[in-house]
Amino acid sequence: MRNGRLRWPVSEEIYRLSDVPVLSVRRRAKYLLLELPDGWIIVHLGMSGSLRILSQELPAEKHDHVDLVMSNGKVLRYTDPRRFGAWLWTKALEGHPVLAHLGPEPLSDEFNADYLQAKCAKKKTAIKPWLMDNKLVVGVGNIYASESLFSAGIHPDRLASSLSREECEQLVKVIKLVLLRSIEQGGTTLKDFLQSDGKPGYFAQELQVYGRKGEPCRICGTPVIGSKHAQRATFYCRQCQK
């Protein structure tokens, strides 16, 4: 442990780990969950964090904060220039504050039209920030919310409660399609994101509206609108999205 001053202080229990096997590695939303015999390590990469499997002989660099040393001579090295990530310890996942209120995974069967319609029925907020709220569904960030709403033909400022059953069905469908396509393309690299093989994600080349303010809509040719809502960039076509 070189620097435990991350978003939250690294849990003391992690410092004391020695000669324990990693039983499984899972994911929930943006959290990586490492199962150990007596509990779990919860890892969040923050804005700029990364994990790499490296040789123990490789010297640590300035922003390499945490090493998990393995019995095979490798280390799982956590690098985080901005230190917005987290390394937490818990005896049980159930009820942990960072996990307890998360919505369903977007590619799961639980995230369906019935669920979305019920959650939107009385929601008097705009649909775009509601989609980005991880209490509704996890994994739909700013880029994918903009792209999904464009594909569904729904204006980002529409009240969530105004969506019809058919619109909920279409929105769920396109969210899953957009995310699956992005996964196929290795994610979306706008600045510094790299895949585990060191390559960028190529979904940025397929973006329909995000980051295209003033450029012609790929469907109708109308200039794409770009604005800021609650400090987040929003992009849409006023002709195609109602």
Buried (B, 14 or more C-beta within 10 A) or exposed (E): EEBBEBBEEBBEBBEEBEEEEEEEEEEBBBBBBBBBEEBBBBBBBBEBBBBBEBEEEEEBEEBBBBBBEEEEEBBBBBBBBEBBBBBBBBEEBEEBEBBEEBBBBBEEEEBBBEBBBEBBEEBEEBBBBBBBBBEBBBBBBBBBBBBBBBBBBBBBBBEBEBBEEEBBBBBBBBBBEBBEEBEEBBBBBEEEBEEEEEEBBBBBEEBBBBBBBEEEBBBEEEBBBBEEEEEBBBBBBEEBBE
